[in-house]
Amino acid sequence: MAKFVRCRGKAYCVEDTRGCRTCGRSRSEIDSTRSLVAQAAQLILEQDYDNPGEFTSYLAEKIARKARHARDADS
């Protein structure tokens, strides 16, 4: 099982075709994460939420729970 390493931001990120040499994430993982973030941000804007932090906290809890259940089901 891999451990997620939070990116330190574009100022520290050194991306190449294989991925980031600072956080160690692959190009595919970086692109997928950016896509998820963009989709969530777009939904916040479309719904005109005035509390985006509440929405993102909700998403984080739901995603973590779903991943745990899927992992437990595979065990």
mmJSON file of the N, C-alpha and C atoms, coordinates in Angstrom:
{"data_MODEL":{"atom_site":{
"group_PDB":["ATOM","ATOM","ATOM","ATOM","ATOM","ATOM","ATOM","ATOM","ATOM","ATOM","ATOM","ATOM","ATOM","ATOM","ATOM","ATOM","ATOM","ATOM","ATOM","ATOM","ATOM","ATOM","ATOM","ATOM","ATOM","ATOM","ATOM","ATOM","ATOM","ATOM","ATOM","ATOM","ATOM","ATOM","ATOM","ATOM","ATOM","ATOM","ATOM","ATOM","ATOM","ATOM","ATOM","ATOM","ATOM","ATOM","ATOM","ATOM","ATOM","ATOM","ATOM","ATOM","ATOM","ATOM","ATOM","ATOM","ATOM","ATOM","ATOM","ATOM","ATOM","ATOM","ATOM","ATOM","ATOM","ATOM","ATOM","ATOM","ATOM","ATOM","ATOM","ATOM","ATOM","ATOM","ATOM","ATOM","ATOM","ATOM","ATOM","ATOM","ATOM","ATOM","ATOM","ATOM","ATOM","ATOM","ATOM","ATOM","ATOM","ATOM","ATOM","ATOM","ATOM","ATOM","ATOM","ATOM","ATOM","ATOM","ATOM","ATOM","ATOM","ATOM","ATOM","ATOM","ATOM","ATOM","ATOM","ATOM","ATOM","ATOM","ATOM","ATOM","ATOM","ATOM","ATOM","ATOM","ATOM","ATOM","ATOM","ATOM","ATOM","ATOM","ATOM","ATOM","ATOM","ATOM","ATOM","ATOM","ATOM","ATOM","ATOM","ATOM","ATOM","ATOM","ATOM","ATOM","ATOM","ATOM","ATOM","ATOM","ATOM","ATOM","ATOM","ATOM","ATOM","ATOM","ATOM","ATOM","ATOM","ATOM","ATOM","ATOM","ATOM","ATOM","ATOM","ATOM","ATOM","ATOM","ATOM","ATOM","ATOM","ATOM","ATOM","ATOM","ATOM","ATOM","ATOM","ATOM","ATOM","ATOM","ATOM","ATOM","ATOM","ATOM","ATOM","ATOM","ATOM","ATOM","ATOM","ATOM","ATOM","ATOM","ATOM","ATOM","ATOM","ATOM","ATOM","ATOM","ATOM","ATOM","ATOM","ATOM","ATOM","ATOM","ATOM","ATOM","ATOM","ATOM","ATOM","ATOM","ATOM","ATOM","ATOM","ATOM","ATOM","ATOM","ATOM","ATOM","ATOM","ATOM","ATOM","ATOM","ATOM","ATOM","ATOM","ATOM","ATOM","ATOM","ATOM","ATOM","ATOM","ATOM","ATOM","ATOM","ATOM"],
"id":[1,2,3,4,5,6,7,8,9,10,11,12,13,14,15,16,17,18,19,20,21,22,23,24,25,26,27,28,29,30,31,32,33,34,35,36,37,38,39,40,41,42,43,44,45,46,47,48,49,50,51,52,53,54,55,56,57,58,59,60,61,62,63,64,65,66,67,68,69,70,71,72,73,74,75,76,77,78,79,80,81,82,83,84,85,86,87,88,89,90,91,92,93,94,95,96,97,98,99,100,101,102,103,104,105,106,107,108,109,110,111,112,113,114,115,116,117,118,119,120,121,122,123,124,125,126,127,128,129,130,131,132,133,134,135,136,137,138,139,140,141,142,143,144,145,146,147,148,149,150,151,152,153,154,155,156,157,158,159,160,161,162,163,164,165,166,167,168,169,170,171,172,173,174,175,176,177,178,179,180,181,182,183,184,185,186,187,188,189,190,191,192,193,194,195,196,197,198,199,200,201,202,203,204,205,206,207,208,209,210,211,212,213,214,215,216,217,218,219,220,221,222,223,224,225],
"type_symbol":["N","C","C","N","C","C","N","C","C","N","C","C","N","C","C","N","C","C","N","C","C","N","C","C","N","C","C","N","C","C","N","C","C","N","C","C","N","C","C","N","C","C","N","C","C","N","C","C","N","C","C","N","C","C","N","C","C","N","C","C","N","C","C","N","C","C","N","C","C","N","C","C","N","C","C","N","C","C","N","C","C","N","C","C","N","C","C","N","C","C","N","C","C","N","C","C","N","C","C","N","C","C","N","C","C","N","C","C","N","C","C","N","C","C","N","C","C","N","C","C","N","C","C","N","C","C","N","C","C","N","C","C","N","C","C","N","C","C","N","C","C","N","C","C","N","C","C","N","C","C","N","C","C","N","C","C","N","C","C","N","C","C","N","C","C","N","C","C","N","C","C","N","C","C","N","C","C","N","C","C","N","C","C","N","C","C","N","C","C","N","C","C","N","C","C","N","C","C","N","C","C","N","C","C","N","C","C","N","C","C","N","C","C","N","C","C","N","C","C","N","C","C","N","C","C"],
"label_atom_id":["N","CA","C","N","CA","C","N","CA","C","N","CA","C","N","CA","C","N","CA","C","N","CA","C","N","CA","C","N","CA","C","N","CA","C","N","CA","C","N","CA","C","N","CA","C","N","CA","C","N","CA","C","N","CA","C","N","CA","C","N","CA","C","N","CA","C","N","CA","C","N","CA","C","N","CA","C","N","CA","C","N","CA","C","N","CA","C","N","CA","C","N","CA","C","N","CA","C","N","CA","C","N","CA","C","N","CA","C","N","CA","C","N","CA","C","N","CA","C","N","CA","C","N","CA","C","N","CA","C","N","CA","C","N","CA","C","N","CA","C","N","CA","C","N","CA","C","N","CA","C","N","CA","C","N","CA","C","N","CA","C","N","CA","C","N","CA","C","N","CA","C","N","CA","C","N","CA","C","N","CA","C","N","CA","C","N","CA","C","N","CA","C","N","CA","C","N","CA","C","N","CA","C","N","CA","C","N","CA","C","N","CA","C","N","CA","C","N","CA","C","N","CA","C","N","CA","C","N","CA","C","N","CA","C","N","CA","C","N","CA","C","N","CA","C","N","CA","C","N","CA","C","N","CA","C","N","CA","C","N","CA","C"],
"label_alt_id":[null,null,null,null,null,null,null,null,null,null,null,null,null,null,null,null,null,null,null,null,null,null,null,null,null,null,null,null,null,null,null,null,null,null,null,null,null,null,null,null,null,null,null,null,null,null,null,null,null,null,null,null,null,null,null,null,null,null,null,null,null,null,null,null,null,null,null,null,null,null,null,null,null,null,null,null,null,null,null,null,null,null,null,null,null,null,null,null,null,null,null,null,null,null,null,null,null,null,null,null,null,null,null,null,null,null,null,null,null,null,null,null,null,null,null,null,null,null,null,null,null,null,null,null,null,null,null,null,null,null,null,null,null,null,null,null,null,null,null,null,null,null,null,null,null,null,null,null,null,null,null,null,null,null,null,null,null,null,null,null,null,null,null,null,null,null,null,null,null,null,null,null,null,null,null,null,null,null,null,null,null,null,null,null,null,null,null,null,null,null,null,null,null,null,null,null,null,null,null,null,null,null,null,null,null,null,null,null,null,null,null,null,null,null,null,null,null,null,null,null,null,null,null,null,null],
"label_comp_id":["MET","MET","MET","ALA","ALA","ALA","LYS","LYS","LYS","PHE","PHE","PHE","VAL","VAL","VAL","ARG","ARG","ARG","CYS","CYS","CYS","ARG","ARG","ARG","GLY","GLY","GLY","LYS","LYS","LYS","ALA","ALA","ALA","TYR","TYR","TYR","CYS","CYS","CYS","VAL","VAL","VAL","GLU","GLU","GLU","ASP","ASP","ASP","THR","THR","THR","ARG","ARG","ARG","GLY","GLY","GLY","CYS","CYS","CYS","ARG","ARG","ARG","THR","THR","THR","CYS","CYS","CYS","GLY","GLY","GLY","ARG","ARG","ARG","SER","SER","SER","ARG","ARG","ARG","SER","SER","SER","GLU","GLU","GLU","ILE","ILE","ILE","ASP","ASP","ASP","SER","SER","SER","THR","THR","THR","ARG","ARG","ARG","SER","SER","SER","LEU","LEU","LEU","VAL","VAL","VAL","ALA","ALA","ALA","GLN","GLN","GLN","ALA","ALA","ALA","ALA","ALA","ALA","GLN","GLN","GLN","LEU","LEU","LEU","ILE","ILE","ILE","LEU","LEU","LEU","GLU","GLU","GLU","GLN","GLN","GLN","ASP","ASP","ASP","TYR","TYR","TYR","ASP","ASP","ASP","ASN","ASN","ASN","PRO","PRO","PRO","GLY","GLY","GLY","GLU","GLU","GLU","PHE","PHE","PHE","THR","THR","THR","SER","SER","SER","TYR","TYR","TYR","LEU","LEU","LEU","ALA","ALA","ALA","GLU","GLU","GLU","LYS","LYS","LYS","ILE","ILE","ILE","ALA","ALA","ALA","ARG","ARG","ARG","LYS","LYS","LYS","ALA","ALA","ALA","ARG","ARG","ARG","HIS","HIS","HIS","ALA","ALA","ALA","ARG","ARG","ARG","ASP","ASP","ASP","ALA","ALA","ALA","ASP","ASP","ASP","SER","SER","SER"],
"label_asym_id":["A","A","A","A","A","A","A","A","A","A","A","A","A","A","A","A","A","A","A","A","A","A","A","A","A","A","A","A","A","A","A","A","A","A","A","A","A","A","A","A","A","A","A","A","A","A","A","A","A","A","A","A","A","A","A","A","A","A","A","A","A","A","A","A","A","A","A","A","A","A","A","A","A","A","A","A","A","A","A","A","A","A","A","A","A","A","A","A","A","A","A","A","A","A","A","A","A","A","A","A","A","A","A","A","A","A","A","A","A","A","A","A","A","A","A","A","A","A","A","A","A","A","A","A","A","A","A","A","A","A","A","A","A","A","A","A","A","A","A","A","A","A","A","A","A","A","A","A","A","A","A","A","A","A","A","A","A","A","A","A","A","A","A","A","A","A","A","A","A","A","A","A","A","A","A","A","A","A","A","A","A","A","A","A","A","A","A","A","A","A","A","A","A","A","A","A","A","A","A","A","A","A","A","A","A","A","A","A","A","A","A","A","A","A","A","A","A","A","A","A","A","A","A","A","A"],
"label_entity_id":["1","1","1","1","1","1","1","1","1","1","1","1","1","1","1","1","1","1","1","1","1","1","1","1","1","1","1","1","1","1","1","1","1","1","1","1","1","1","1","1","1","1","1","1","1","1","1","1","1","1","1","1","1","1","1","1","1","1","1","1","1","1","1","1","1","1","1","1","1","1","1","1","1","1","1","1","1","1","1","1","1","1","1","1","1","1","1","1","1","1","1","1","1","1","1","1","1","1","1","1","1","1","1","1","1","1","1","1","1","1","1","1","1","1","1","1","1","1","1","1","1","1","1","1","1","1","1","1","1","1","1","1","1","1","1","1","1","1","1","1","1","1","1","1","1","1","1","1","1","1","1","1","1","1","1","1","1","1","1","1","1","1","1","1","1","1","1","1","1","1","1","1","1","1","1","1","1","1","1","1","1","1","1","1","1","1","1","1","1","1","1","1","1","1","1","1","1","1","1","1","1","1","1","1","1","1","1","1","1","1","1","1","1","1","1","1","1","1","1","1","1","1","1","1","1"],
"label_seq_id":[1,1,1,2,2,2,3,3,3,4,4,4,5,5,5,6,6,6,7,7,7,8,8,8,9,9,9,10,10,10,11,11,11,12,12,12,13,13,13,14,14,14,15,15,15,16,16,16,17,17,17,18,18,18,19,19,19,20,20,20,21,21,21,22,22,22,23,23,23,24,24,24,25,25,25,26,26,26,27,27,27,28,28,28,29,29,29,30,30,30,31,31,31,32,32,32,33,33,33,34,34,34,35,35,35,36,36,36,37,37,37,38,38,38,39,39,39,40,40,40,41,41,41,42,42,42,43,43,43,44,44,44,45,45,45,46,46,46,47,47,47,48,48,48,49,49,49,50,50,50,51,51,51,52,52,52,53,53,53,54,54,54,55,55,55,56,56,56,57,57,57,58,58,58,59,59,59,60,60,60,61,61,61,62,62,62,63,63,63,64,64,64,65,65,65,66,66,66,67,67,67,68,68,68,69,69,69,70,70,70,71,71,71,72,72,72,73,73,73,74,74,74,75,75,75],
"pdbx_PDB_ins_code":[null,null,null,null,null,null,null,null,null,null,null,null,null,null,null,null,null,null,null,null,null,null,null,null,null,null,null,null,null,null,null,null,null,null,null,null,null,null,null,null,null,null,null,null,null,null,null,null,null,null,null,null,null,null,null,null,null,null,null,null,null,null,null,null,null,null,null,null,null,null,null,null,null,null,null,null,null,null,null,null,null,null,null,null,null,null,null,null,null,null,null,null,null,null,null,null,null,null,null,null,null,null,null,null,null,null,null,null,null,null,null,null,null,null,null,null,null,null,null,null,null,null,null,null,null,null,null,null,null,null,null,null,null,null,null,null,null,null,null,null,null,null,null,null,null,null,null,null,null,null,null,null,null,null,null,null,null,null,null,null,null,null,null,null,null,null,null,null,null,null,null,null,null,null,null,null,null,null,null,null,null,null,null,null,null,null,null,null,null,null,null,null,null,null,null,null,null,null,null,null,null,null,null,null,null,null,null,null,null,null,null,null,null,null,null,null,null,null,null,null,null,null,null,null,null],
"Cartn_x":[0.843,0.0,0.896,0.576,1.357,0.858,1.722,1.357,1.264,0.16,-0.013,0.934,1.591,2.466,1.863,1.517,0.921,1.942,1.504,2.385,2.641,3.832,4.19,3.809,3.278,2.834,3.722,3.211,3.922,5.312,5.51,6.83,7.877,7.45,8.367,8.319,7.237,7.002,7.942,8.532,9.389,8.778,7.917,7.218,8.01,7.953,8.481,7.493,7.86,6.92,6.56,7.406,7.132,6.397,6.524,5.868,6.687,6.369,7.023,8.168,9.31,10.468,10.485,9.583,9.507,8.583,7.342,6.389,6.36,6.908,6.989,5.764,4.753,3.546,3.769,3.089,3.225,2.478,2.82,2.143,0.652,0.31,-1.092,-1.83,-1.183,-1.81,-2.001,-1.014,-1.116,-2.277,-2.356,-3.424,-4.804,-4.915,-6.196,-6.633,-5.686,-5.998,-6.442,-5.733,-6.12,-7.514,-7.839,-9.164,-10.253,-10.018,-10.99,-11.199,-10.11,-10.2,-10.979,-10.69,-11.389,-12.88,-13.223,-14.634,-15.35,-14.713,-15.328,-15.499,-14.482,-14.569,-15.677,-15.801,-16.846,-18.229,-18.405,-19.693,-20.03,-19.031,-19.239,-19.731,-19.093,-19.497,-20.886,-21.176,-22.491,-23.61,-23.351,-24.365,-24.379,-23.381,-23.261,-23.228,-22.506,-22.379,-21.622,-22.132,-21.422,-20.554,-20.526,-19.711,-18.925,-17.996,-17.268,-16.47,-16.015,-15.288,-16.157,-17.406,-18.346,-18.547,-18.69,-18.872,-17.639,-16.456,-15.239,-14.977,-15.338,-15.224,-16.152,-17.361,-18.334,-17.772,-17.224,-16.641,-15.507,-14.633,-13.492,-13.966,-14.971,-15.499,-16.127,-16.928,-17.605,-16.597,-15.6,-14.602,-13.788,-13.353,-12.569,-13.384,-14.64,-15.504,-15.688,-15.941,-16.141,-14.88,-13.714,-12.451,-12.218,-12.511,-12.344,-13.245,-14.507,-15.438,-14.989,-14.521,-14.051,-12.827,-11.907,-10.697,-11.062,-11.997,-12.427,-13.121,-13.873,-14.593,-13.611,-12.483,-11.467,-10.653,-10.664,-9.832,-10.45],
"Cartn_y":[-1.173,0.0,1.245,2.19,3.424,4.468,5.365,6.47,7.739,8.474,9.738,10.777,11.504,12.599,13.876,14.779,16.051,16.865,17.429,18.263,19.58,20.066,21.317,22.526,22.323,23.424,23.601,24.349,24.536,25.124,25.94,26.551,25.485,24.377,23.307,22.124,22.026,20.879,20.915,19.784,19.637,18.52,18.904,17.92,17.607,16.359,15.971,14.975,14.29,13.382,12.187,11.848,10.699,11.104,12.325,12.758,13.784,13.969,14.985,14.357,14.978,14.475,14.983,15.915,16.428,15.564,15.338,14.56,13.088,12.748,11.363,10.836,11.683,11.209,11.109,10.149,9.943,11.045,11.195,12.165,11.859,10.577,10.162,10.542,10.3,10.641,12.148,12.917,14.383,14.855,14.341,14.742,14.343,13.135,12.674,13.534,13.866,14.695,16.083,16.656,17.983,17.958,16.888,16.76,16.685,15.895,15.801,17.151,17.852,19.166,20.137,20.126,21.022,20.696,19.405,19.005,19.448,19.277,19.694,21.212,21.938,23.402,23.859,23.203,23.56,23.318,22.207,21.918,22.967,23.365,24.419,25.701,26.063,27.27,27.129,25.963,25.743,25.794,25.257,25.242,26.538,27.369,28.667,28.5,27.476,27.254,28.41,28.877,29.932,29.346,28.009,27.325,26.171,26.481,25.416,24.506,25.017,24.181,23.06,23.353,22.339,21.257,21.676,20.721,19.84,20.438,19.64,18.717,19.135,18.244,17.046,17.307,16.24,15.259,15.786,14.922,14.079,14.69,13.97,12.8,13.02,11.962,10.841,11.209,10.217,9.394,10.055,9.359,8.401,8.849,7.994,6.776,6.978,5.87,4.878,5.378,4.515,3.697,4.316,3.615,2.544,2.864,1.872,0.664,0.93,-0.181,-1.028,-0.392,-1.141,-1.973,-1.397,-2.117,-3.301,-3.084,-4.164,-5.279,-4.927,-5.927,-6.795,-6.226,-6.967,-7.879,-7.616,-8.419,-9.753],
"Cartn_z":[0.0,0.0,0.0,-0.845,-0.963,0.029,0.388,1.277,0.441,0.601,-0.108,0.471,-0.41,-0.004,-0.568,0.323,-0.082,-0.87,-1.972,-2.782,-2.041,-2.156,-1.482,-2.317,-3.506,-4.345,-5.559,-6.516,-7.787,-7.608,-6.612,-6.415,-6.09,-5.49,-5.11,-6.073,-6.834,-7.708,-8.907,-9.193,-10.359,-11.187,-12.13,-12.933,-14.198,-14.59,-15.882,-16.477,-17.499,-18.148,-17.276,-16.3,-15.428,-14.165,-13.723,-12.5,-11.765,-10.509,-9.691,-8.897,-8.994,-8.254,-6.815,-6.476,-5.111,-4.252,-4.699,-3.898,-4.307,-5.473,-5.907,-6.628,-6.83,-7.503,-9.009,-9.629,-11.068,-11.825,-13.083,-13.952,-14.001,-14.09,-14.141,-12.855,-11.712,-10.427,-10.303,-10.712,-10.665,-11.529,-12.755,-13.669,-13.142,-12.586,-12.04,-10.862,-9.993,-8.832,-9.271,-10.221,-10.733,-11.339,-12.038,-12.64,-11.569,-10.524,-9.43,-8.748,-8.503,-7.855,-8.743,-10.033,-10.967,-11.01,-11.002,-11.022,-9.752,-8.609,-7.346,-7.311,-7.751,-7.779,-8.718,-9.864,-10.818,-10.225,-9.516,-8.884,-7.819,-7.04,-6.04,-6.714,-7.832,-8.553,-9.157,-9.756,-10.368,-9.342,-8.153,-7.101,-6.295,-6.532,-5.852,-4.327,-3.866,-2.433,-1.781,-0.649,0.078,1.188,1.279,2.287,1.634,0.747,0.045,0.972,2.101,3.048,3.605,3.87,4.364,3.303,2.062,0.96,0.788,0.806,0.612,1.803,3.009,4.171,4.021,3.55,3.294,2.269,1.179,0.152,0.719,1.492,2.061,2.923,3.745,4.605,3.778,2.776,1.944,1.138,0.577,-0.235,0.626,1.793,2.682,3.116,3.447,3.862,2.719,1.51,0.35,0.06,0.161,-0.088,0.976,2.248,3.319,3.095,2.735,2.492,1.312,0.257,-0.912,-0.564,0.211,0.621,1.516,2.448,3.348,2.583,1.553,0.752,-0.035,-0.417,-1.162,-0.281,1.007,1.947,2.271],
"occupancy":[1.0,1.0,1.0,1.0,1.0,1.0,1.0,1.0,1.0,1.0,1.0,1.0,1.0,1.0,1.0,1.0,1.0,1.0,1.0,1.0,1.0,1.0,1.0,1.0,1.0,1.0,1.0,1.0,1.0,1.0,1.0,1.0,1.0,1.0,1.0,1.0,1.0,1.0,1.0,1.0,1.0,1.0,1.0,1.0,1.0,1.0,1.0,1.0,1.0,1.0,1.0,1.0,1.0,1.0,1.0,1.0,1.0,1.0,1.0,1.0,1.0,1.0,1.0,1.0,1.0,1.0,1.0,1.0,1.0,1.0,1.0,1.0,1.0,1.0,1.0,1.0,1.0,1.0,1.0,1.0,1.0,1.0,1.0,1.0,1.0,1.0,1.0,1.0,1.0,1.0,1.0,1.0,1.0,1.0,1.0,1.0,1.0,1.0,1.0,1.0,1.0,1.0,1.0,1.0,1.0,1.0,1.0,1.0,1.0,1.0,1.0,1.0,1.0,1.0,1.0,1.0,1.0,1.0,1.0,1.0,1.0,1.0,1.0,1.0,1.0,1.0,1.0,1.0,1.0,1.0,1.0,1.0,1.0,1.0,1.0,1.0,1.0,1.0,1.0,1.0,1.0,1.0,1.0,1.0,1.0,1.0,1.0,1.0,1.0,1.0,1.0,1.0,1.0,1.0,1.0,1.0,1.0,1.0,1.0,1.0,1.0,1.0,1.0,1.0,1.0,1.0,1.0,1.0,1.0,1.0,1.0,1.0,1.0,1.0,1.0,1.0,1.0,1.0,1.0,1.0,1.0,1.0,1.0,1.0,1.0,1.0,1.0,1.0,1.0,1.0,1.0,1.0,1.0,1.0,1.0,1.0,1.0,1.0,1.0,1.0,1.0,1.0,1.0,1.0,1.0,1.0,1.0,1.0,1.0,1.0,1.0,1.0,1.0,1.0,1.0,1.0,1.0,1.0,1.0,1.0,1.0,1.0,1.0,1.0,1.0],
"B_iso_or_equiv":[0.0,0.0,0.0,0.0,0.0,0.0,0.0,0.0,0.0,0.0,0.0,0.0,0.0,0.0,0.0,0.0,0.0,0.0,0.0,0.0,0.0,0.0,0.0,0.0,0.0,0.0,0.0,0.0,0.0,0.0,0.0,0.0,0.0,0.0,0.0,0.0,0.0,0.0,0.0,0.0,0.0,0.0,0.0,0.0,0.0,0.0,0.0,0.0,0.0,0.0,0.0,0.0,0.0,0.0,0.0,0.0,0.0,0.0,0.0,0.0,0.0,0.0,0.0,0.0,0.0,0.0,0.0,0.0,0.0,0.0,0.0,0.0,0.0,0.0,0.0,0.0,0.0,0.0,0.0,0.0,0.0,0.0,0.0,0.0,0.0,0.0,0.0,0.0,0.0,0.0,0.0,0.0,0.0,0.0,0.0,0.0,0.0,0.0,0.0,0.0,0.0,0.0,0.0,0.0,0.0,0.0,0.0,0.0,0.0,0.0,0.0,0.0,0.0,0.0,0.0,0.0,0.0,0.0,0.0,0.0,0.0,0.0,0.0,0.0,0.0,0.0,0.0,0.0,0.0,0.0,0.0,0.0,0.0,0.0,0.0,0.0,0.0,0.0,0.0,0.0,0.0,0.0,0.0,0.0,0.0,0.0,0.0,0.0,0.0,0.0,0.0,0.0,0.0,0.0,0.0,0.0,0.0,0.0,0.0,0.0,0.0,0.0,0.0,0.0,0.0,0.0,0.0,0.0,0.0,0.0,0.0,0.0,0.0,0.0,0.0,0.0,0.0,0.0,0.0,0.0,0.0,0.0,0.0,0.0,0.0,0.0,0.0,0.0,0.0,0.0,0.0,0.0,0.0,0.0,0.0,0.0,0.0,0.0,0.0,0.0,0.0,0.0,0.0,0.0,0.0,0.0,0.0,0.0,0.0,0.0,0.0,0.0,0.0,0.0,0.0,0.0,0.0,0.0,0.0,0.0,0.0,0.0,0.0,0.0,0.0],
"pdbx_formal_charge":[null,null,null,null,null,null,null,null,null,null,null,null,null,null,null,null,null,null,null,null,null,null,null,null,null,null,null,null,null,null,null,null,null,null,null,null,null,null,null,null,null,null,null,null,null,null,null,null,null,null,null,null,null,null,null,null,null,null,null,null,null,null,null,null,null,null,null,null,null,null,null,null,null,null,null,null,null,null,null,null,null,null,null,null,null,null,null,null,null,null,null,null,null,null,null,null,null,null,null,null,null,null,null,null,null,null,null,null,null,null,null,null,null,null,null,null,null,null,null,null,null,null,null,null,null,null,null,null,null,null,null,null,null,null,null,null,null,null,null,null,null,null,null,null,null,null,null,null,null,null,null,null,null,null,null,null,null,null,null,null,null,null,null,null,null,null,null,null,null,null,null,null,null,null,null,null,null,null,null,null,null,null,null,null,null,null,null,null,null,null,null,null,null,null,null,null,null,null,null,null,null,null,null,null,null,null,null,null,null,null,null,null,null,null,null,null,null,null,null,null,null,null,null,null,null],
"auth_seq_id":[1,1,1,2,2,2,3,3,3,4,4,4,5,5,5,6,6,6,7,7,7,8,8,8,9,9,9,10,10,10,11,11,11,12,12,12,13,13,13,14,14,14,15,15,15,16,16,16,17,17,17,18,18,18,19,19,19,20,20,20,21,21,21,22,22,22,23,23,23,24,24,24,25,25,25,26,26,26,27,27,27,28,28,28,29,29,29,30,30,30,31,31,31,32,32,32,33,33,33,34,34,34,35,35,35,36,36,36,37,37,37,38,38,38,39,39,39,40,40,40,41,41,41,42,42,42,43,43,43,44,44,44,45,45,45,46,46,46,47,47,47,48,48,48,49,49,49,50,50,50,51,51,51,52,52,52,53,53,53,54,54,54,55,55,55,56,56,56,57,57,57,58,58,58,59,59,59,60,60,60,61,61,61,62,62,62,63,63,63,64,64,64,65,65,65,66,66,66,67,67,67,68,68,68,69,69,69,70,70,70,71,71,71,72,72,72,73,73,73,74,74,74,75,75,75],
"auth_comp_id":["MET","MET","MET","ALA","ALA","ALA","LYS","LYS","LYS","PHE","PHE","PHE","VAL","VAL","VAL","ARG","ARG","ARG","CYS","CYS","CYS","ARG","ARG","ARG","GLY","GLY","GLY","LYS","LYS","LYS","ALA","ALA","ALA","TYR","TYR","TYR","CYS","CYS","CYS","VAL","VAL","VAL","GLU","GLU","GLU","ASP","ASP","ASP","THR","THR","THR","ARG","ARG","ARG","GLY","GLY","GLY","CYS","CYS","CYS","ARG","ARG","ARG","THR","THR","THR","CYS","CYS","CYS","GLY","GLY","GLY","ARG","ARG","ARG","SER","SER","SER","ARG","ARG","ARG","SER","SER","SER","GLU","GLU","GLU","ILE","ILE","ILE","ASP","ASP","ASP","SER","SER","SER","THR","THR","THR","ARG","ARG","ARG","SER","SER","SER","LEU","LEU","LEU","VAL","VAL","VAL","ALA","ALA","ALA","GLN","GLN","GLN","ALA","ALA","ALA","ALA","ALA","ALA","GLN","GLN","GLN","LEU","LEU","LEU","ILE","ILE","ILE","LEU","LEU","LEU","GLU","GLU","GLU","GLN","GLN","GLN","ASP","ASP","ASP","TYR","TYR","TYR","ASP","ASP","ASP","ASN","ASN","ASN","PRO","PRO","PRO","GLY","GLY","GLY","GLU","GLU","GLU","PHE","PHE","PHE","THR","THR","THR","SER","SER","SER","TYR","TYR","TYR","LEU","LEU","LEU","ALA","ALA","ALA","GLU","GLU","GLU","LYS","LYS","LYS","ILE","ILE","ILE","ALA","ALA","ALA","ARG","ARG","ARG","LYS","LYS","LYS","ALA","ALA","ALA","ARG","ARG","ARG","HIS","HIS","HIS","ALA","ALA","ALA","ARG","ARG","ARG","ASP","ASP","ASP","ALA","ALA","ALA","ASP","ASP","ASP","SER","SER","SER"],
"auth_asym_id":["A","A","A","A","A","A","A","A","A","A","A","A","A","A","A","A","A","A","A","A","A","A","A","A","A","A","A","A","A","A","A","A","A","A","A","A","A","A","A","A","A","A","A","A","A","A","A","A","A","A","A","A","A","A","A","A","A","A","A","A","A","A","A","A","A","A","A","A","A","A","A","A","A","A","A","A","A","A","A","A","A","A","A","A","A","A","A","A","A","A","A","A","A","A","A","A","A","A","A","A","A","A","A","A","A","A","A","A","A","A","A","A","A","A","A","A","A","A","A","A","A","A","A","A","A","A","A","A","A","A","A","A","A","A","A","A","A","A","A","A","A","A","A","A","A","A","A","A","A","A","A","A","A","A","A","A","A","A","A","A","A","A","A","A","A","A","A","A","A","A","A","A","A","A","A","A","A","A","A","A","A","A","A","A","A","A","A","A","A","A","A","A","A","A","A","A","A","A","A","A","A","A","A","A","A","A","A","A","A","A","A","A","A","A","A","A","A","A","A","A","A","A","A","A","A"],
"auth_atom_id":["N","CA","C","N","CA","C","N","CA","C","N","CA","C","N","CA","C","N","CA","C","N","CA","C","N","CA","C","N","CA","C","N","CA","C","N","CA","C","N","CA","C","N","CA","C","N","CA","C","N","CA","C","N","CA","C","N","CA","C","N","CA","C","N","CA","C","N","CA","C","N","CA","C","N","CA","C","N","CA","C","N","CA","C","N","CA","C","N","CA","C","N","CA","C","N","CA","C","N","CA","C","N","CA","C","N","CA","C","N","CA","C","N","CA","C","N","CA","C","N","CA","C","N","CA","C","N","CA","C","N","CA","C","N","CA","C","N","CA","C","N","CA","C","N","CA","C","N","CA","C","N","CA","C","N","CA","C","N","CA","C","N","CA","C","N","CA","C","N","CA","C","N","CA","C","N","CA","C","N","CA","C","N","CA","C","N","CA","C","N","CA","C","N","CA","C","N","CA","C","N","CA","C","N","CA","C","N","CA","C","N","CA","C","N","CA","C","N","CA","C","N","CA","C","N","CA","C","N","CA","C","N","CA","C","N","CA","C","N","CA","C","N","CA","C","N","CA","C","N","CA","C","N","CA","C","N","CA","C","N","CA","C"],
"pdbx_PDB_model_num":[1,1,1,1,1,1,1,1,1,1,1,1,1,1,1,1,1,1,1,1,1,1,1,1,1,1,1,1,1,1,1,1,1,1,1,1,1,1,1,1,1,1,1,1,1,1,1,1,1,1,1,1,1,1,1,1,1,1,1,1,1,1,1,1,1,1,1,1,1,1,1,1,1,1,1,1,1,1,1,1,1,1,1,1,1,1,1,1,1,1,1,1,1,1,1,1,1,1,1,1,1,1,1,1,1,1,1,1,1,1,1,1,1,1,1,1,1,1,1,1,1,1,1,1,1,1,1,1,1,1,1,1,1,1,1,1,1,1,1,1,1,1,1,1,1,1,1,1,1,1,1,1,1,1,1,1,1,1,1,1,1,1,1,1,1,1,1,1,1,1,1,1,1,1,1,1,1,1,1,1,1,1,1,1,1,1,1,1,1,1,1,1,1,1,1,1,1,1,1,1,1,1,1,1,1,1,1,1,1,1,1,1,1,1,1,1,1,1,1,1,1,1,1,1,1]
}}}
